[in-house]
Amino acid sequence: MSERIREFLRSRESDGPCVVVDTEIVRENYLAFARSLPDTSVYYAVKANPAPEILSLLEALGSSFDCASVGEIEMVLATGADASRISYGNTIKKERDVARAYEYGVRLFAVDCNEEVDKIARVAPGSRVFCRVLCDGAGAEWPLSRKFGCDPVMAADVLEHAHRLGLVAYGVSFHVGSQQANLGAWDFALEMASGVFHEMQTRGIELKMVNMGGGFPTRYLKDVPGVPSYGEAIFDALKKHFGNRLPSTIIEPGRGMVGNAGIIETEVVLISKKSASDDVRWVYLDIGKFHGLAETMDEAIRYPIRTERDGDQTTPCVLAGPTCDSVDVMYEKTPYELPVSLSIGDKILIEACGAYTTTYSTVGFNGFAPLASYVI
Ligand SMILES: *Cc1c(COP(=O)(O)O)cnc(C)c1O
């Protein structure tokens, strides 16, 4: 944990649960991406954490932005960023939202079917579009599966359709799945992308850009390769599949930009057992799946947890939230080892919580306030 966060938590007045994000760490992450992929533009995936302080910092550092809605576009424009730095990267958009984005000056849109191309041709004429191709997300801890993208053969038809309707068939995108620890995932995806480039060339259409998406991991319990390793693997794969005619490229880190910059402080509300002979303790916190820890769904993301009693003897614990919904259990299949001495009222720190926590918090299920957020 950064000294700045430690100091902030020591001195804050309220004692409810919160997430604290250190912008110094976000800055280091941005610079690591920029250094490791010097010829690639960074489009921060706003959904990971849209706090205004984070967006302003990234705006000042020169980042561009991947937005999924008009709301996110407005948040980015509020930093003073020009609309030319925005990609409307959601493949599922209402036509009137496309029109709104176009009014704001956005000219770069994601598609994965002809029907979406038609909307853009009608209300955002002349814009650049890129087609998302399906990626199976193998190796990712939070895969994005089949909801987005089409197969590469169809992608060529979608891009040709866009070209015929007067749009700029600009390129191809993919997302290898979030928290992707397999460096080879980009190799496979870039091979697919280069296939679409070749096919379009035979149709007389020159694509220009590959959007290599997000997927860059944050360190949770397991070690993950650093950003420079991703940079090397991606650059090698680009050379392998595009030779010396490298396309212009962008990446859209979300988790990798902010994940390790945030820490949640939470309090133990209750520790109990289900029977006298049970050897597993139930530890209930003052936040859970509905107030920031949604990515514990299926126990997919396992956050590092720190207590003031680390070093004492440990015992297996089920970790659950405070609400009256039985799905509000974070870890049960694979319990956590926590100190035997852990007590009701103790503060617990959950690390690497900068991404996908505030935005995944309900507005107030059971009357519990949404996760408080401080950006320092
Ligand atoms: C969510 C998302 C991202 C960010 O993914 P991470 O795995 O958090 O880096 C990037 N691009 C698109 C299109 C997304 O939907």
The ligand as a Gaussian input file, in Angstrom:
#p B3LYP/6-31G(d) Opt

LIG

0 1
 C      -13.859000      -3.130000     -20.528000
 C      -13.169000      -2.805000     -21.797000
 C      -11.806000      -2.501000     -21.801000
 C      -10.950000      -2.556000     -20.562000
 O      -10.638000      -3.871000     -20.212000
 P       -9.593000      -4.217000     -19.069000
 O       -9.522000      -5.690000     -19.095000
 O      -10.108000      -3.657000     -17.806000
 O       -8.298000      -3.583000     -19.459000
 C      -11.226000      -2.158000     -22.996000
 N      -11.941000      -2.122000     -24.150000
 C      -13.254000      -2.413000     -24.178000
 C      -13.977000      -2.323000     -25.469000
 C      -13.903000      -2.769000     -23.025000
 O      -15.206000      -3.068000     -23.052000

